[in-house]
Amino acid sequence: MTRPVHPGRPEDPASLDQDLRDLALAAAHAGSHAILRELRGGELRIDTKAHAADFVTTADKAAENAILRLVSAARPRDAVLAEESGVHDGDSGVRWLVDPLDGTMNFVHRRRDYAVSVGVERDGRIVAGAVVRPADGDWAAAGGAEVFGRDGTPRVSSAVDLSDSLVGIGLPSVLDHRTRVHTFLGELMQQARDYRRTGSSACELLSVALGAQEGYLGFGVNIWDVAAGIALVDAAGGSSEFVTTSSGLEVLVAGTPEVTKTLVGMVKVI
């Protein structure tokens, strides 16, 4: 629950960001519980959106409803940008960036690598976020210069060289762009230890924050996919940066500070 603001007394930004972090974590857990309830109910409905492989399920919608109910009850003046319901206006300077089920393709295929992602912007800057993985209960949250997780304090890997690094890849949806990125992966394989593709930006960034991989390249990601993960990576000692490649692709580069710097230099020429 957020702390009350005394009339005429500005709230301390760090204290506010801690409150936003705690609410983000509570909201992400609420979304996770909603997904698990849908699975237990046994009546999961699967529809498509923009194309045949762009899925939305009753679990996505139930999770988003649970998240928005909690956020709007605690902070009714905040804005929201959510994957399923879009823009909800606000006038507080705070905006919630919600992906209720990141990795829906995995979820539909009964894979376990999907997550609930709840990020928070304040005055245009990402200041807090939480990621929860319903399938295994793993989670982490960041805000107010603090980060914590289910198993302790997340910390990015100590790796400084790309040759010692595992790099996650998020492919763009447009086929021509995918082909271009696959060509780039040949170059990446010559320099990195290896790469992985889980199909969930939130899971990839959680792995970076936990030190389970050293970098992530998310091509064509939406801000609601990655806002919470950016908060986690940055608070866990890593860095993140949006880059536009020479061919016009936008990519989120995240990882340890040294690996991020190396990857930024590589992707700019794609």
C-alpha positions in Angstrom: 0.0 0.0 0.0 1.3 3.5 -0.8 2.2 5.9 2.0 -0.1 8.9 2.4 1.2 12.2 1.2 0.8 15.1 3.6 -0.8 18.2 2.1 1.8 20.8 1.1 4.7 18.4 1.7 6.3 16.9 -1.4 6.9 13.1 -1.2 10.5 11.9 -1.2 11.2 10.5 -4.6 13.1 7.5 -3.3 10.3 6.7 -0.8 7.7 7.0 -3.6 9.7 4.7 -5.9 9.9 2.1 -3.1 6.1 2.3 -2.8 5.7 1.9 -6.5 8.0 -1.1 -6.5 6.0 -2.8 -3.7 2.7 -2.1 -5.5 4.2 -3.4 -8.8 5.2 -6.6 -7.0 1.8 -7.1 -5.5 0.2 -6.4 -8.8 2.5 -8.9 -10.6 1.6 -11.5 -8.1 -2.1 -10.8 -8.5 -1.6 -11.3 -12.2 0.2 -14.6 -11.6 -2.5 -15.9 -9.4 -5.1 -15.0 -12.0 -3.2 -17.0 -14.6 -3.0 -20.0 -12.4 -6.7 -19.8 -11.6 -7.5 -19.8 -15.3 -5.3 -22.9 -15.7 -7.0 -24.7 -12.8 -10.4 -23.8 -14.2 -9.7 -25.9 -17.3 -11.6 -23.6 -19.7 -8.8 -21.6 -21.2 -9.8 -19.9 -24.4 -7.2 -19.0 -27.1 -7.8 -16.3 -29.7 -5.6 -14.4 -32.1 -4.9 -10.7 -32.6 -2.8 -9.2 -35.4 -1.9 -12.5 -37.1 -2.3 -16.3 -36.7 0.7 -16.6 -34.4 -0.2 -13.6 -32.2 -2.2 -15.2 -29.4 -4.3 -13.8 -26.6 -5.9 -16.0 -24.0 -8.4 -15.7 -21.2 -5.4 -15.9 -18.9 -3.9 -12.8 -20.4 -7.1 -10.9 -19.9 -7.7 -12.2 -16.4 -4.2 -11.3 -15.3 -4.5 -7.8 -16.8 -7.8 -7.2 -15.0 -6.3 -8.3 -11.7 -3.3 -6.0 -12.1 -5.3 -3.0 -13.1 -7.9 -3.4 -10.3 -5.1 -3.4 -7.7 -3.2 -0.4 -9.3 -6.3 1.7 -9.9 -7.5 1.1 -6.3 -4.2 2.2 -4.8 -3.3 5.0 -7.3 -6.4 6.1 -9.2 -4.7 9.2 -10.8 -1.9 7.2 -12.5 -1.8 6.5 -16.2 -1.5 3.0 -17.6 -0.3 1.4 -20.8 -1.3 -2.2 -20.9 -0.9 -4.7 -23.7 -4.5 -5.9 -23.9 -6.5 -2.8 -22.9 -4.2 -0.1 -24.2 -4.0 3.5 -22.8 -5.6 4.6 -19.5 -5.1 8.3 -19.0 -3.8 9.8 -15.7 -2.4 13.1 -14.4 0.0 12.1 -11.6 3.2 11.9 -13.6 3.3 8.1 -13.0 2.6 5.6 -15.7 2.2 1.8 -15.3 3.5 -0.4 -18.2 1.8 -3.8 -18.0 2.4 -7.0 -19.9 0.0 -9.4 -18.1 1.5 -12.5 -19.8 4.7 -12.1 -21.6 5.5 -15.2 -23.7 1.9 -16.1 -24.6 3.2 -18.4 -27.4 5.1 -20.4 -24.8 2.1 -20.4 -22.5 -0.2 -21.7 -25.3 2.3 -24.5 -26.0 2.5 -25.4 -22.3 6.0 -24.2 -21.9 7.0 -22.8 -18.5 9.0 -19.7 -19.7 6.4 -17.0 -19.5 6.0 -14.1 -17.0 3.9 -11.3 -15.6 5.7 -7.9 -16.1 4.7 -4.7 -14.3 6.9 -1.7 -14.8 6.5 1.9 -13.6 7.6 5.2 -15.2 7.7 8.4 -13.2 8.1 11.7 -15.1 9.1 9.7 -18.2 11.8 7.6 -16.5 11.5 3.9 -15.6 11.9 3.8 -11.8 10.4 0.5 -10.6 9.2 -2.8 -11.8 8.5 -6.5 -10.9 8.6 -9.7 -12.9 6.9 -12.9 -11.6 7.1 -16.3 -13.3 3.8 -18.2 -12.5 5.1 -21.6 -13.5 7.9 -21.8 -11.0 7.2 -18.9 -8.6 10.4 -17.1 -9.3 10.2 -13.3 -9.0 12.2 -10.1 -8.5 11.4 -6.4 -7.9 13.3 -3.1 -8.1 12.7 0.5 -7.2 14.0 3.2 -4.9 17.7 2.1 -5.5 16.9 -1.4 -4.1 16.3 -4.7 -5.8 15.3 -8.0 -4.2 14.0 -11.4 -5.3 12.7 -14.7 -4.1 16.1 -16.1 -3.4 17.9 -13.0 -2.2 19.4 -9.9 -3.8 19.7 -10.2 -7.6 23.1 -9.3 -9.1 24.2 -9.3 -12.7 27.1 -11.6 -13.8 30.7 -10.5 -13.2 31.5 -11.3 -16.8 33.2 -8.5 -18.8 34.0 -10.2 -22.1 31.5 -11.3 -24.7 33.5 -14.5 -25.1 32.4 -15.5 -21.5 28.8 -14.5 -22.1 25.5 -16.1 -22.8 23.2 -13.7 -24.7 19.4 -13.9 -24.9 17.8 -13.0 -28.3 14.3 -11.6 -28.9 13.4 -11.8 -32.6 11.3 -9.1 -34.4 7.9 -10.1 -35.8 8.5 -9.0 -39.4 10.0 -11.9 -41.5 12.5 -9.7 -43.4 13.7 -8.3 -40.1 14.0 -11.8 -38.6 16.2 -12.9 -41.6 18.5 -9.9 -41.0 18.8 -10.7 -37.3 19.6 -14.4 -38.1 22.4 -13.3 -40.3 23.7 -11.2 -37.4 23.6 -14.2 -35.1 26.3 -15.9 -37.2 28.6 -13.0 -36.2 27.5 -13.1 -32.6 28.3 -16.8 -32.4 31.9 -16.1 -33.4 32.3 -13.8 -30.4 29.9 -14.9 -27.7 30.0 -18.1 -25.7 26.4 -18.9 -26.9 23.0 -17.5 -27.3 19.5 -18.5 -26.2 15.9 -17.6 -27.2 13.2 -18.2 -24.7 10.4 -16.2 -26.4 9.8 -13.9 -23.4 11.6 -10.6 -22.9 10.6 -10.5 -19.3 12.1 -13.9 -18.6 15.3 -13.0 -20.5 15.8 -9.7 -18.5 15.0 -11.5 -15.2 17.8 -14.0 -16.2 20.2 -11.1 -16.8 19.3 -9.5 -13.4 19.8 -12.8 -11.7 23.2 -13.4 -13.3 22.0 -16.4 -15.3 23.0 -14.8 -18.6 25.2 -11.8 -19.4 23.2 -10.0 -22.1 19.9 -9.6 -24.0 19.1 -8.2 -27.4 15.4 -7.5 -27.8 14.5 -6.6 -31.4 11.3 -4.7 -32.0 10.1 -5.0 -28.4 7.2 -3.0 -26.9 7.9 -0.9 -23.9 5.4 -3.0 -21.8 7.4 -6.1 -22.6 10.6 -4.8 -21.1 9.9 -1.9 -18.7 10.0 -4.0 -15.5 13.0 -6.0 -16.8 14.9 -2.8 -17.4 14.3 -1.7 -13.8 15.6 -5.1 -12.6 18.7 -5.1 -14.7 19.7 -1.5 -13.9 19.1 -2.0 -10.2 21.1 -5.3 -10.2 24.2 -3.5 -11.5 23.7 -3.9 -15.2 22.8 -1.4 -17.9 20.3 -1.1 -20.7 20.0 1.0 -23.8 17.7 1.4 -26.8 19.6 1.4 -30.1 18.5 2.1 -33.7 20.5 0.0 -36.1 21.7 1.3 -39.5 18.8 -0.5 -41.2 16.3 1.1 -38.9 15.6 -1.7 -36.4 15.1 -0.7 -32.8 16.7 -3.0 -30.3 16.9 -3.1 -26.5 20.4 -4.0 -25.4 20.8 -5.0 -21.8 23.4 -6.9 -19.7 26.4 -6.4 -17.6 27.9 -2.9 -18.3 30.8 -4.2 -20.3 28.8 -6.7 -22.3 26.1 -4.1 -23.0 28.7 -1.7 -24.4 30.2 -4.4 -26.7 26.7 -5.5 -28.0 25.7 -1.9 -28.7 28.7 -1.5 -30.9 27.8 -4.8 -32.8 24.1 -4.2 -33.4 24.4 -0.6 -34.7 25.6 -1.9 -38.0 22.8 -4.5 -38.6 
